[in-house]
Amino acid sequence: MINNHYSYSPSDSQMIGDPFGDNSAMHKDVNHLSISRGERIDAEIDWTKLKTLHVYDEMENKIMFTDIFKHQKTIIIFTRHFLDFVSKEYVEDIAIIPLEYTQNAGVRLVVIGPAQPKHIKAFKKLTGLSYSLYVDPEREVYKALGCQDKIATAAVENSKHIKSGFVTGMLSSVWRAMTSGDKEFQGDIQQQGGAFIFGPGDVCHFSHIDQNAADHCPLNDILTRANVMNVSFPKDPRIEIV
């Protein structure tokens, strides 16, 4: 397990930065599959490499990444670092999704962050998340999927899941870092995030590579792709309340 220590300060506003990075070229080999949706390439999936990589649960147990979706269609969402208000508010909305919605569709939902295993329990409590939360502290799985690794700016007001403004959100991130009692930074600020629907087996049904902090895929778009009933979120009401 890697223990990267950072001194966190308000200057870490770099956690949010330039929306569009360069896309890498597509590869045609069957074990290194590129998936494109429109003008940008979202993911390059090297199944051979993925089968050698693992994530951790909160007890520091290693879990082979491809085992997560070996037997069941699975939504996998990669978040930014755990001190980021964008990650917090996005995962808070994930927590709203009723478990019976995913169960009725025969779909599993998993969240993966870039922190250490010891940070899982507190982040689940903070966000109210009941779904599985794993970590990829060395970000090997994240990088193997071709996800963005850069500082990028973002217009948070365009997100359907970020409720805070940039200034208030940044202040809350800094405050949580200062009062956490842990001097270790909970992830890498260059990780932007992404969403995938895998399985059962070596199949990718959908991918969305976040280009910046606020470029996360709207959750109802992901649910629709997975044939899961849509949910009414604070900034994305889909169900009329009578």
N, C-alpha and C positions, 0 to 999 in steps of 0.2 A: 504494500500500500504506500502511496506517495504522500509525503507530508510537506506541502508547499506553504510557506509562511509569508504573508504579506502584511505590511502596515497599511491599514485602510484610512483614507482621509477624504474630505470632500472633493479633492482634485480627481478622485476616481469617477468623475462624471463621464469619463471616457467609456463607461459601461454602455453608453448608447452612441452611435456614429455613422458611414456613407452607404446608402441603401443597396447599391448594386455592384457586386464584384464580378470579376471575370469568371465565365463558365469554362470548365475544362472540357476537353474533347471527348466524344463518345467512343466507346470501345465495343466492338462487335462480338467478342468472344462470349460464349454462352455462360461462362462462369463469372464474367465481368460485364454485367448487363446495365446499360444506360436506359433510364426511363425519362421520357420527355413529355411535358404537357404544354404544348404551344411553343412560345418563343424561347423559353429557357430550359436548360437541362436541370432537372430537380435532383436526380440521384444516380450515382454509379454504384451498382451493387456487385461486389466481389464475394460471391457465396463461399468460395473456397477459403478466403481469409476470415470471413465472418464466423465460420464454423470453428475457428481456433480462438475466438475472443469471448470474454465473459464480462459480466457485471457483478455488483455486490448487493446483498440485502443488508438490513440494519444490524444483523449479527455478524457481518463480515464474511458470510458464506459466499463462495463463488458460484455463479449461475451462468451456464453456457448461454450466450445470447440467443442462438437459434433454437434452443430448447423452449424459450418463452412462447414461441408460436408454432412449435412442432406439431401440435395436435388440434389447434384451434385458431380461427381467424382472430387476429389481435391488433388493436390500435396501439401504436407505440408513439409517445410524444416525448421529444427531447426538450428540456427546458434550458434556460440560461442559469447563471449561478444563483444560489439560494438566497443571497442577500439583495438581489435585484427586485425592486418593486414590481417590475413587469412579470417576472417569473411568479412572484407571490400572487398577483391578481389574476394571472392566467390560470394558475393551478387552483385558485379559489373557485373559479368558474368550472373547472374540470370536476371539482368536488360536488358541484350542484347536480351533475348528471346522475339520475337515479340508477342504482345498481340493477334494478329489475328491467330497465330499458336495455342494458347490454346483455343481461342474462336471457331475456326473451328473444334477442337476435342471435344468441349463440356466439357472442363476441366478448373477448377479454379486452380490458383497457389497462395499460401500463404506462407509468411515467418514469423517465430516466433523467437524472441530473448529473452535473459534473463535480459534485462535492465528494466528501469522504463519507463512509458508512455511518460514522458517529453523528452526522448531521441529519440523517433521515428522520428519526423520531420527532425531533423538534420541528422540522419543516412540515411534516404531516399534521402535527398538532396545530401549527400556526395557520395552515390553509384549510384544515378540516377534511383533508383528503383521506378517503377510505380505500381507494384503489391501491394496487401494488406500486411502490416507489422503490426503484433501484438506483444505484449510482455507477458511473463510469468515470472514476477519478482521473485516470490517465487519458481519457477521451479517445481510446483506441477504436471503440465501436462507432462513435460519432464521426471520426475522421474516415473510417473505412466505408461509411455510407456517403462520403463526399459532401458532408455538411460544411457550412461556412465557418471559417476560422479567421475572424478579422474584427477590427473595431468599425462599427457602422452607425451612422446617425439614423434617427427614426422620428416620425411624426406620430406621437403616441395618441393624439386625438382621433386618428383614423382607425384605431383598433376597436374591435367589438368587445374586447375583454379588459382593456386597461381603463380603470375608473378614475385614477388620479391624474392630475396634470403633471408635466415634467418636473417642475420645481418642487411641488409637494411630494411627489414620488421619490425624487432624489433625496430629499431631506429625510424621508422615512427610511430609505435604504441606509443612509449614513447613520441615523439614530439606532437602527437595529444592529448595525455592525459595531457601534461603540458600546452598546449595552448587552451584547451577546455573551460577554465573558470569555469569548474565544478569539484569540488574536489571529487565528487562521482564516484566510479568505476562503469562502465556501464555493469554490469553482473558479473557472477562468473567464475573465471579462470578454475574451474574444469569441466565446461560444455563443452563437446566435440562436440555435434551436432547429427543430424540424418535426414533421409528423409523417408517420407511415402506417399503412395497413398491410400486415404480413399474414401469411399462413392460410390454412394449415400447410406446413412444409415450406419448401424454398420457393415461395411465390410472393411477389410484391404487387398488391392491387392498387396502391396509391402512394404517392410521395409528395411532400412539400418541404423544400429546403428554405428555411427562413433567411432572407437576405439582410435583415437588420432586426433590432430588438422588438419592433412592433409589427413585423411581417409574419407573425405566427398565423397559421391557417385558422379561420373561424371554426369554432368547435362544431357548430351545426353542419358545416360543409363536410367535416370529417365523419360525423355521425351519419349523414346522408349517404356518403360513399360506402359506409359499412352496413347500411340497411338498418340503422338504429334510429328509433324515434327521436325527433328533434326536441330540444329543451328550450324553455324561455329563460334567457340570461338577462341580467340587468340592462345591458346595452344592446341586446339582440333578442327582443321579445318575439317569439314565434307562435306562442299559444295565447289566444285571447282569454283573459280572465274575466268571467262574468260575475 
